[in-house]
Amino acid sequence: MPEFDLLIHGAQPFPEIGIADGKIVSFSAGPAREEIAATGLHIFPGVIDSHVHFNEPGRTDWEGIETGSRALAAGGGTLFFDMPLNAHPPTCDAASFDLKLAAAEKKSLADFAFWGGLVPGNLDKMEALAERGVVGFKAFMASSGIEDFSCVDTETLRAGMARAAQLKLPVAVHAEDERLTNQWTAQMIAAGATSVLDYLNSRPVLAEVLAIEEAIQLARETGCALHIVHVSSYNGVDKIAAAKESGVDVTCETCPHYLVLTDDDMEKIGARAKCAPPLRSAGAQQELWRRLLIGRITTVGSDHSPAPPEMKTGDNFFKVWGGISGVQHTLPLLLTRFCADPYYGPLSDQANPYASQSLQLLAELLATNVSGRFKLPNKGKIAVGFDADFALVDLKQSFTVTKEDLFYRHQQSPYVGRALTGRVVQTILRGNTVFKDGQIVSPPAGRLVKPQR
């Protein structure tokens, strides 16, 4: 009888991986029902994207779980955390969770987890969300841009953090100071200053840093585990690192767009590169990159936030929808950025003494650290007993992002036309191939993943 259901051989840095019942069971060869010859490829743990907006239920004309999870798989992803907004209704109570779960079980190509919302008026709903298995609670410290998902004031956030601490779940915050961003936005619009540059000036680093400081103080008071999402500035990362060293349970995420795009790119690309916090200068980006390399940033998530093309046009840049479509290219974007760094690249060069170090860091940022921070059992690591979730990547292959290659509902992205190095050849979920050579090759089979509390 075959020893394995699947044997993957020839990939680096694990030349033999034996899989049975969807789990990794061995790192030695043996008879198998199926074999994958992966010589010349690098094997990563499947990307876990802890920050996506697939907008289901209610706004599937923006994206939807079906197309969003297909794009994730095309980028080597095997698990996503869907944010409570921009779904309608947002995932702020048990009933809305159940609606999203029903949709994901039917449509998702990848495994999935859900964030619950933390908004004014739903503190009494948090326990029910925890019982259903949310990975944590998401709050906005500035306007979300969505009418049915309000931002929190200080007292609501403090009370929500205290409740989350009791439930042994983290709180993730969008950290920008509401008072300052509202004030500067109103001043710009009143003066008729509505260009890309005006928008950039209305959301400076100061607004992010002040909100991060407030969130850290509340986490210190309540004992809540805090995760700051999409940190755009090295200043913010340094505040988080200092707080962590002082004993606060705080981590942070950044996004590929902050590591590869700058404010100059936003001015050139326009609405497809609009996000909040906004893109920063090239010098600030380099400092953020250095913080990532020394381990001050815990995870990288795409913050995939699509919208129909008609919402990404207009003369008033403050009114066009802010959100970047990027879930399909997180891994190759970071691989390319590493290759561009004079210290690390190229990663495919066997003579490069830093290649294994940088590839391991990528695996940690995109999978292992995500699983560890959010206490996901048997996910995010290539180790015996863990789910057989993999991305097989050709590190030597370069390609240019085209609209035609995008699996999104709307074929738009700030990365279209960008040359990347490191093509995802095959994506495997629990031992089953879901994406191969540019094609989706499996029906939806995603499962809900719950954290260990």
C-alpha positions, 0 to 999 in steps of 0.5 A: 500500500502507498505510504503517502497520498502525495509526495513532493520531491526536488523542491528547496529547501525540503527535497522530500515531503510526504503528505497523508490525509492533508497533513505533512507526515514525513520529510523522506521519500516513499511510495505515494499515490501521486507525485509532484516533481518540483526540481528547480522550485522553492517551496513556501508555506501557503501564504496566509493573508490576514487582511482582505476585503472580499465584500461578501455578503452584500457587495459582491459587485466589488469582489466576492469570495469566489473571485477573491479566493481565486486570486489569493490562490493564484498568488500562492495563498491558502488562507485568508482573514476577511475583514468585517467591512465592506460586507453588508451587513458587516460582520458585527454580530452572530447573524452576519457571521453566519451569512458570511460563513454560508457564502464562504463554505460554498464559494471559497477556493482557500481556507478562511477565517473571519474578523469580527467588528468592534463598533459603537453599540456591539460590545454585547455581540462580541462574545457570540462572535468569539464563540463562532470563531472569529480571529479577533476584532477590528476597529477603526480609529478614523472614518472607515468610509463605509456608513454601516461601519462606524469608527470608535471613540476612545471609550468604546475602544477601551471597553472593546479592548477590555472585553476582547482581553476577557475573550482572549482574542486580539483587537486590530486597529486602523490607526489614524487620528480621526480629529486630525484627518477630519480637520485637515480634510475639511480644510483642503476641500474648503480651499478647493484643494482636491488633488492627489497631493492634497489628499497625501498632505491631509493624512501625514505620518503624525496622524498615524503615530498619534493613533498608534500611541493612543491604541498602545496606551489602551492596550496597556491599560486593558491587557488586550493583545493589540495588532496595528494593521497596515502601518505605513511609517517607520515612526509608527513601527518604532513606537510599536517596537518600544511598547513591545519591549516595555511589556505591551502585547502589541504587533504590527502589519505592513502591506506590499504597497508601502514597501514597493510604491511611493507617494510619487507613484500615487501621483502617477498612478492615481486612484488605483494606488489610493489607500489610507494611510497613504503611500509615503516618500521613497526615503520613508519607505526605505526606513520602513523596509529596514524595520522589516528586515530587522524583525520589527514588523510581524506580518505582511497583509495585502489589505486587498480592498477592491471597488468597481472602476466607476468608484475609482474615477473623479476629479475630487481625489478625496471622493474616489474610493480608497483601496488597493487590489493586490491579494494576487501578488503579495509574494512575488512583490516581496520576492522582487523587492528582496531581489532589488535590495543590494544586500539580499538579491538575487534570491535565485543565485545559489552563490548568494549567502543571504538567500536562505535567510531572506526566503525564511524571513518571507515565509515567516512574514507571510505565513508562520508569524501570522499563524503564531500571532493569531493562534491558528492550529497546524497552519503556516509552517512546513513541519510534521503535523501541519496542514500541507499548504504550499506555494511552489515558486520559480525564483528565476522566472520573471513576468510582467503583471497584465490585466488579463492575468488578474483573477479579480472581479475587476481587472485593475491594480496599481501593479499592472505593467510592473515587472516581477521576479518569482512566479507562483507555479502551483498552490496546494491546499491540504495536499490538493492542487488548487492552482497550477500553471496559471489556471484554477484546477480545483472546485471550492473546498475551503474550510473555516479556521478558528483560533485556539483561545 
